Amino acid sequence: MKALTSGPDIPSAIRRDDLAAGICILHVAREGHNGRHFIVFRAGGDYVIDVLRRLHDRMDLSSHFSAPED
């Protein structure tokens, strides 16, 4: 979460518009270990980042979001 204080344009963040518009995911790593969790977030406006979920990487990410509307 500390990495998000610089803003949503983190090189390792992955954009996931297939889940919902503006959704990004970022794997969490601590103390040199690979991340087993990820943070789901979106830019919420000027200087605001909405952290939506923190999930284990084995969880089905799509089940935590509604289907995108056409």
N, C-alpha and C positions, 0 to 999 in steps of 0.2 A: 504494500500500500504506500510505502514511503516513495517508491519510484513514481507513483502517480502525482505526487506534489509538483512535478515538473510540467505536468499537462498530459493530455491523452495521446500525444504523438510519440509514444515510446517505440523504438525500433522492434522490440520483441513482441509487441501487442499484435494480435491478429484480428482483423475486422471480420465480423460475422453477421452481415446484413441478411443472411438467409434465416437467422433466428428472429430478428426484428431490426428495424432501421436504426443504424448508429451503434449497434452492439459490438463491443470488443472484448477479447479475452486476453489474459496475461497469466502465464504460468508463474507460480511463486517458488522461488528458490531461496534457501537460507544457508548461510555459512558454508558456501561452496557445494552444497548438495543439490541434486536435481529436484525440481519441484514436483510434488505429487498432488498439489491443489492448484486451482486457478481462480482468478478473480474475474468476474463478469462486470463490465462497466460501460458507461457511455458518457460523452461530454454533455453536461446539463445546461450549458450556457457560459457566459463570461466567468472564467475562473472557478467553475463548478464542475466536479466530476461525480456522477451518481454511481456508487458502488452497489450493484444489484444483487450479487450473489458471491459466495466463496464456496466452491465445490471441490470435492475430490475428483481426480482425473478419471476414475472409473465410473463416475455417474454419467447418465445419459443427459447431456446438456439440453437437447431439444425438448425433453419432457418438462423442463422448467420454464418454457416460454410458449406463448400462444403461437399458432401458425400465423405467418405474415399475411396481412390483408392485401388483396390485389387492387 
